[in-house]
Amino acid sequence: MTRHATQPIEGQKPGTSGLRKKTRVFMQPGYLENFVQSIFDGIGGASGKTFVLGGDGRFFNAKAIQTILKMAAANGAARVIVGQDGLLSTPAASHLIRLNGTDGGIILSASHNPGGPDEDFGIKFNTPNGGPAPEGVTNAIFARTQTIDGYQKLDAPDVDLGALGETSVGEMAVTVVDPVEDYEALMASIFDFDAIRAMIAGGFTISFDAMHAVTGPYAAKILEGTLGAPAGSVVNGTPSPDFGGGHPDPNPVWARALMDRMMGEDAPDFGAASDGDGDRNMIVGRNCYVSPSDSLAVLAANATPVPAYAKGLAGVARSMPTSAAADRVAERLGIGLYETPTGWKFFGNLLDAGKVTICGEESAGTGSDHVREKDGLWAVLFWLNLLAARKLSVAEVMADHWATYGRNYYTRLDFEAVPTEAAAALMDGVRDRLGDLPGQSFGDLTVESADEFSYHDPVDGSESHGQGLRIWYEGGARAVLRTSGTGTEGATIRCYLEAYDAETLDDPAKLDPVRTATMELAGFRTHIGRTEPDVTT
């Protein structure tokens, strides 16, 4: 065992669940090792503990896993469970942590960001409940990155990650597992596979775009193998270190080929996509795109045909920027509704306490109490289950939902790679005027109220502040402004727009006044020189 000298690193922010930087930054001598040692030190050491380890297969994934295995052994870990070829989707890793009762897991991914030597890489620690580390743990890890003076790494041969079964690194056991097997068994225990299989056998057609990312093997095994979808129903199904040169973000912009197919003359009945690490999803029917906010509401309203949720839901949780469509479902069902900050870790306490069963974010993430991460393929199977039960098309399900609950028109505008100073000036300009905005008019709308969202956790009493700026206009429209930490260059400003209508259910211009008012109120052109986003979802 060799102990190496090191020095504090830059990059992680306190309170964040992991570290995401350019791949070449992680490839610097000692950089990855420094952060991994900080994880082990921040959780009280690795001695005698068992961990799950895997990633989305992006560039540097396999080499990083070999480094982490040698460091875990040097730090005295008893066992590491690792996905074959170093692959594990994030929800599958969460399940393995819970299934095996481990002391947590290390997941290598930059989620929906591009991969490659000049693109992005990330690493995070998930706790024994299977979810992202809470702020107390991430703050301890961050503190250690600022004071670390060395890391431990065993001098040992690499592990053959392609060979299933037991091996070792030094005194530490290593178990290489099929990344799909246990996850598929979990899905089979949740959904009515027989009903889905019968629907597909009856001619129902599917196109699932794995975007050259980690869900390819999962979708191929479950959709084409177990459920009987024809070969070719899963496209871009082989994980690639650079995601085929694409951007593995399941939205209408980056999954344009799927959108074009679903809006064409020979469209399949159902389309879906997932992201780099398999925790996000996009749902689209023939000539019918389903927004993530609407998808959460539809799943909540149609839960009982799914065997695992046949007795109903304990409650629903959504992130604050997500539309209020799910609120209307929760109110009608008479179940709890919780509004949290953005970040899946905030759902963990609610799920562990049994207060909610289903939760979701507008950023294409939905999940339930089966794991403690959002789960892209789970959402796809949920939709297939409800379509099999209701015997309706996606468009018919959406039309029926809006007729029952009204429609929350909703969109998200992403302004990417904004200079950090300009993004801060825009946000601070609104923040400093929150108390003065009510009564002021912008475009055709008048501000009714405005605030900065804070959250009081109903389970442990913790508080989170500064979670986004909210503006409500008279008539029920809403805008939310946040900066996102998912990028590695500059800042991303996210602008969320919402308007509710109980009667007019197909008005493409419904959000135009909200957009005009919010662009003027926040001074987008003044601060960043533009009002057109890079991505609209």
N, C-alpha and C positions, 0 to 999 in steps of 0.2 A: 504494500500500500504506500502510495506517495502523497504527501501533503504539499500542496502548491501554494506559494504566496500569491496574493491577489490584491486588489484595491477596490474601493467603492465604485459602483457603476451608476450611470445615468440612464434614465428611460422610463422606469416604472413610476407610477404616480400612487400616492397613498390612497387606499380605499378601492383601487381597481383590482379585478380578479386575476390579473396576470400581466404578462409583458408582451407587447407586440411591437416589433421593429422591422426594418429591412433585413432580409436574410443575411446579407453580408455583415451586418452588425453582429448577428448571432454567431457568425463564423469566425469572428475575431478570437484569437487565443485567449481562453479564460472567460469569455463573456457568458456563454451558456453555463459553464461550470459555476461561475459566481452566482448566477440566479438560482440554479438548482440547489447549491449548498445553502443559499438563503432560505429556500423553501424548507429544506430539512431542518435547519436551525430554527426557523420561525415557527415550526409546529412542535418544537420540543425534542427534536432529534428523530432519527430513523431507526434506531437500534431496536431489533426484535419486531419490527412492524412489517406489514404486508401492503403492497401497493398495486394498483392497476396502471398500466402504461401503454399508450398508443397514440396515433395521430392520423391525420387525414391524407398522408402520403405525399404531401407537397415536398418540394426540393429541400434537402437537408434533414428530412424526417428520419430516415433510417440511420444516418450517422449520429444524429442527436440522441436517438434511442440507445445506441451502443454506449455513448458517453454516460447517459443517465443510469444505465444498468451498472456500469462500473463504479459510479459514484454511490449508488444505493448500496452496493456490496461493501464499499469502503466505509460507509457510514453505519454498517451493521444491520441493514435490513434483513429480515428473515426470508422474504419471498417477494417476487414481482410477477404478476400475471400480465403478459404482453400479447397483443394481437399478432396473428401470423403476418409476416412481412411488415410488421410495425403498424398495421392498419387497425384502427378502431374508430367508428363514428363516435361523436361526442355522446349521444344518447346511449349507445351500446356500452361505452365506457362507464357511464353513470350506472347502468344496470349491473355491470360486472362488479362494481364497487359494492352495491347493495346486496347482490346475490351472494357474494363471497364474504361479506362482512369485513371488508378490508379497512385499513386505516386511512384510506383516501386514494387518490389517483393523480397522475400527471398526464395532461392532455396536450398534445402538440398540434396547434392549428392557429391560423389567423382567420378562421371562420370563412366569410364570403370574400375575403380579399384575394387578389391574384397571387399566384405562386411562381417561384423560379429564383435563380440566383440574384436577380436584380429586383425581385418583388418582395413579398412579405412573409414573415414567419412569426409564430407566437407560441407561448407556453403558459399554462395555468395549472393551479392546483385545485382539485375538488376534494371536499371533506368526506368523512365516512357516511354521510347521508346521501352521497352521490352528487351533490350540488356544488356550484361554484363557492369558493371560500367566502365567508362573510367578512365584513370590514375588520373585525377584530383580528382575524387571521391574516388578511392581506396587509394590514397595517404593521403587524409583527414581521412579516416577510420584508416589507419595504424598509422597515427600520434596520433590519439585518443587512440589506444591500448597501446601506450607508456606512456601515461600520465593519463589514466583513474583511478579514485579514488572511484568509486562506480557504482552500477547499480540499476535500479528500477524494481521491480517485484510485481505484485498484488497477495495477498493471496486469491485464488479463487479455486473453484472446476475445475476439468478437463472438457473439452468439449467433448461431444459424437461425435467423428469424423465420426462415421458410419451413422449418421442420417442426411439426406439431409434437407436443409432449414435454417431458421434464428434462431440464439440463441445469447447469449451475454456473455461477460466476463467483469464484472463490468459495466461501462458505454459504453463499446465498442461493436459494433455489429459484429457478426461472421456469415458469410454465407458459409455453407458447400455445395459445388457444385459437380455434377457428373464430374469427371475429363476428361471424353471422349466426352461428348455431344457437347460442343462448338468447340472443336478441329475437330470433325468429320464434323460439319457443314462447317468449314473453308475448309477442304479438298474437300468436295463436291462442293464448289464454285470455286475451282481451276481446278479440273480434270474432265475428261469425264467419270463419273462413269458408264454411260450406255454402253459405248464401252468396258470398262474393264469387266463389268458384262456379256456382251455378249461373250467375249473371254473366260471367265471362264466357262460359260454355254456350250460352244462348246467343252469343254474337256481340256482346258489349266490347267495345274497342278502347284501348288505352295507349297513350304515348307518355312515357316517363323519361324526362331528360335529366340524367345524372350529372351532366355538366363536367364530365371527365374527373369526377370527384369521388369521395369515399363511399357514397351510397350506391354506386354502381353494382358492386357485388351483392349488397343487401337486396336491392330491387330486383336484380336478375334472379336470385335464389327464391325470393318470396313471390314476386308478381309472375314471373315466367315459369318458375319451377313449381312451387307449391300450389299457386292459384290458377295456373294453366293459361296465362296470357301467351299469345303466340310469340315465338322468337322474333326479336326486333321491336317488341313493345317498349323495351328499355333501350334508349339511345345514349351514346356517349358514356357507356357504362364501364369503361376501363379506367381506373384511377391513373392520373398522369401527374408527374412532378410539377408541371406548369399548367395543369388543367386544360391541356390542349391549346395553350396560348390564349385562353379566354379568361373571363372574369366570373368565377363561380358564385354568382349572386342571383338567386331565383326571383327575378322581377321582369316586367315586360321589356325592359331595355336590354339586359344581358342575356335573357332567354328569348331573344327575338325570333329565332328559328322555330321554337315551339309555338310562340304566339302566332306567327304567320301560318303555321300549319293548322292551328286550332281555329283560325278565322277564315280558312280557305274552304273551297267547295267540298273537298274530300276529308274533312276534319274527323278525327276519332270522336268517340263519345266523351272522353275524359282525358285531360292533359294535366301533368304535374311536373314539378322540378324541385330539386333540392340543391343545397349549397356545398361548399368545400368540405365541411366536417359533418354534414348530415343533420344539422339541428334546425334548419329553416326549410320552408316549403312555399311553393306557389301552386295554386289551384286554378284551373281554367277549364271551362266546358266548351262545347261547340258554340263559337260566337258569344262567349260569356266569360269575361275575366272576373274572378272573385277576389275582392280586396282582402288582405289579412284580417282587418277589423271585422268585416262581414263574415269571414270564415269562422272566426272565434264564436260569433253570435249564432251562426247556423249550427255549429257543433254542439253548443250548449242547448239549443232548442231541440236537437234531434239525438240526444244522448241515449235515451232508453232502448232503442233497437240494438245498441251495442251490448253484448252480454255483460261486460265488466261494469257497465253503468246502468243496468236494467232497473235498479232500485232508485235511480235518480241521482242528482248531484248534491253534494254538501254545500257548494257555493262556486262562484266564478270570480277570478281575479284578472285584472287587465292592467297594463302599464298606463300611466297618466296620459301619454300622447295618443294612445289607442282610442278609436271612436267609441261613443257611448252606445253603440248598437247592442253590445252584450248586456249593458245595464237594463235595457228594456226587456230582455229575455229573463234576466234574474228577477226583476220585479214581478213579471207575470208568473214565474214559477214559484215565487215566494222563498227564494234562497238568498244567501249572503252574496254581496257584491263588494269587492275590495279594489281600490285604486292605489297602485304602488308606483314608485319611481321606475324608470327604465333600468333593466338589469335583472336577469333571471334569479339572482341570489335573493331578491326581495320576495319572490314567491315561495322560497324554501320553507320559511317559518310557517306560512299559511298552510302549505301542503303537509308538513310534518305534524301540525296541530290538528289536522282534519277539518280545517275551516273551509277549504276549497277542494274541488276535484279537478277542475279544468282551468287553465290560465293561458294567457296569450299576450303578445305584443304586436304592435302594428308593423314591426320590422320583419314580418313573415315568420314569426316564431309562435307555435302553439304546442301545448303539452298537457299532461295530466299527472296524477299522483303515482303513475307507474314507474317513473324515474324522477330525477330532480334536475332535468335539463329540458329545454324545448326539443321537439322530436319531429323531424320532417316526414319521415316515412310513416310514423304513427298517424300524422294528420292525413296523409294520402289514404291509408287503410281505413281511417274513420269515415272519410268521404265515400269511399267505395262501399263500406258497410251501410251507410244511410241511403245511398242510391239504390242498393240492392233491396233494402227494406221498403223504401217508398215507391220504387219503380217509376221514378221521375228522372228527367234530365237535369243537369246542373242548372240550366237556365230556368227550368220550371221550379226547381227548389228555391232559387233566389227570388223569382217572382212571387211565389207563395209566401216566402219569409217577409218580403217588403209589404205585401198586402196585409199581413198579420200585424207587423210591428212598426210599420213606417220605414222610411229609408234615411239612414245617416250618410249623406253624401260626404265623401272623404278623400283627401289626397295628401301625399307627402312630397315636398319639394326639397331635393338635396342639392346644396351648393357646395361642391367639393373643392379641396385644396385651396381654401380661402386663406390668405395670409393671416397668421394668428392675431396680429395686432388689429387688423381690420375687422375680423370676426368679433374680437373682444369689444371693439368700439361700438359695433352694431348692438350687441347684447347689452352692454352697459348703458347705451343711450336709451333703450327701452326700460331697463331695470330702474334707472334713476327717475323715470317719469311715471312709474306704475300708479302712484297715488293721484296723479293729475289727469290720467287718461279718461276716467269715467265722465261721460257727458260730451267728450270731444267727438267730432265727426271726421271720418276719413272716407273719401269717395262717397258712396251712398249709405254708409253704415255709421252708427253711433255706438261708441264703446259703453257698455253697461257696467262692467267691472274688470279688474285686472289684478293679478298677484303673481308671486313666485312660489311654486309648489314645494311644500314640505310634507314629510311623511312621518307619522307616528306608528310604529309597528305595534299592532294589537296583541302580539304574542309575547315579545320580550321587552316592549317599551322603548326600544331604541328609536332615535330620531335621525332623519336624513333631510338636509336642507339644500337649497339651491338646485332644485331638480328640474327646472324649466319655467319659462315665463308663459303665463296663460292670459289670454284676452278674450272676454266674452262680449259679443255685440248684441244689441237689441234685436230680438227676433229669434234668439237661440243659437246663432252661429258662434263658432269658436276658432281661435287660432292659438297655436303653441309654438314657441321658439326654443330650440335647444342647440347646443353644440355637441358634437359626437366625438368620442375617443376611439372609434373603430378604424380610423385611417392612420397612416404613418407619415403623411406629409401635410403640413399646415393644419387647418381645421375644417371640419364639415359643419355647415349650418343646416339644420333641419327645420323646415317650416311646415307645420301640420295645419290643414284647413278642414273645417267641418261645418255642415249645415244640415239640419233635420227637416224633413217634410213628411207628414203623415198621409198626404193625398197625392201629390205629384211625384210619381215614382220613376220617371224617366225624363229628366231635365238635364242635358249635358252642360248647360250654362249655370247650374245652380250655385256653383262655388265661385263664379267669376267676381261677384261683388266682394266676397270675403278675401279673395286673393288681391284684388286691387287695393282694398282698404289696408291690408296687412303690409303690402309692399311699401305703401306710403307711410304708414305709422312707424315702421321700423327703419325706414330710410335705406332700403337695400341698394338703390342706385347711388346714393350719396356715399355710403360706407364701403361697398364692395364693387361698385361700378356696373352692376347688372341686376336684372330681375328675372332672367331666365335660368332655371336650374340645370344642373348636369343630368340629373335623373329625376323622373316623376313616377311615383307609384301610387 
